[in-house]
Amino acid sequence: MVYGKDLTSLSPSESFKKCKCAATCYPPVNPYVHTTSNIEHSVYYNASGLECLAPLVRSAEETPDPIPTTIEGTIPPWINGSFLRNGPGKFEFGTDRYTHWFDGMAMMHRFHIREGNVTYSSRFLRSDSFVENSEKNRIVVSEFGTLAMPDPCKNIFARFLSRFQTPKPTDNANVNFVKYKGDYYVSTETKYMRRVNPQSLETKEKVDWSQYIAVNSASAHPHYDRDGSTYNMGNSYSRSGFFYNIIRVPPPEEKAAMEDSADLSGANVICSIPAADPRKPSYFHSFVMSENYIVFVEQPIKIDLLKFMLYKIQGKSFSKVMTWEPQHATIFHLVNRHTGKKSEVKYYTGPMFTLHQINAFEDSEFLVMDMCCGDDGELIGEFTLENLRRNSGEEIDEFYNSLCRNLPRRYALPLSVDEQTPADENLITLHNCKATARMTKPGEVGVNSMNFLPIVFGGLEFPQINYHQFNGRPYRYFYSCGFGHVFSDSLLKMDVHTKELKAWRYPGLYPSEPVFVASPKATEEDDGVVLSVIITPREEKSTFLLVLDAKTFSELGRAEVPVNIPYGTHGVFNEMG
Ligand SMILES: [Fe+2]
């Protein structure tokens, strides 16, 4: 199936738009912004006649006891384990409504696969937010896009004072399942995580990162080393400034692995990177890791700390504290993850927005980084429930067409830059790589990306690879979601060598992030299956777990489950059952 269209085949009558792209909208704030690649990115179709997705963002019921599913086709009998997924699943308490999709209460889903059979269960995370909101039957804990209102039972003076209290971070960990020292946690982007039982989905203790190391938050996208250690990034702020910290959590000790308790002991900060502007640090959602390096991408999505301190007083939610400031360049901070030493070289590119990296690897004297990028960082704030629930037709078309669509890009950083490096000369000599890098002045290198997709249609996000074998190493395939609608409406497999794209796409079906599971006798990178949960707004309780052959991207089987599942965030495959 061919996905999208070649730009050269478009007829003049077809509708185009340009996104708010650095190359077209802004003065040249630095010399690296203007490339044809940016122009290529900025042209895409205007969609029309999109359907209403409101049923995909409504509250669901939990299914705590596993229920059977109906199998169509064949689920390969070698798949043994659980496909765990996270995401917002409850959007109101009493008459209070959340305003942003990210605010919904975490709902965990488990598809347990064994000998060709599948059962399904789900549970809401019993976070403090969930419990307190449930007890009061109203929203009492602020989330990303919703500010909890003062308790009406308090007297007017107490209500006034409550506006001056420090905002309480949420433990509504609705973004991802993550693993530290062999234990599963669900995670969001505050300083809290919740340990969970990956079999029963039972909520365990709340873990506060700041009790272990000096950070005020941690991302929901750690990276895993093959030695059993886990890397993550977190913010810290103090009198000495604002820092982005690279965290390392060591592998589990044998004795501790047997204990049923959270354990982040031994965690340490291996590198602290000062924010370019300490009053306005950047938002980040993930980071890049190869076998020897970590790259922190300081993008121009800024958190205004002054507004952050005042946001409760002003009655605004946290989402209003973030601003897209494309007058600033994007900085790549390169750190050796074994020594914690930060490169003296400053790598820059134009303003760009990224949530998820695809993979990164070292190739001779270069670090190659593939990531999903866009040119408009205002995207996050747009995902309000009001927007997502717009009616079909013009209302939802207008919203989708206003969104910048992220697409995969490749950047390459030259690792051997010194006084001898010639200025203003393309330093990238990698075969078949159109990404460029130029030393613009001593110690500063401007880089430009190359695009993967010769065709543009919709966007591409939620990238996944054969992580276990190929994370941080040269690789060939990634799997992702295509965004021909506000939520993903296709699954894609991309061959980064040949640029061939395979797609699974059917009208009315909305797949989740595809997760690759290698077959036990795998000899090639794509020997295995891709798992995704498919939902539809067209029919009640018509969810299914889809199993694709990762090599051919054709369907092997599906497990139908009569429940409604809201559109979710991330998931993992747990081989331990
Ligand atoms: Fe994410």
Residues whose N, C-alpha, C, O or C-beta is under 5 A from the ligand:
A	BS01	LIG	none
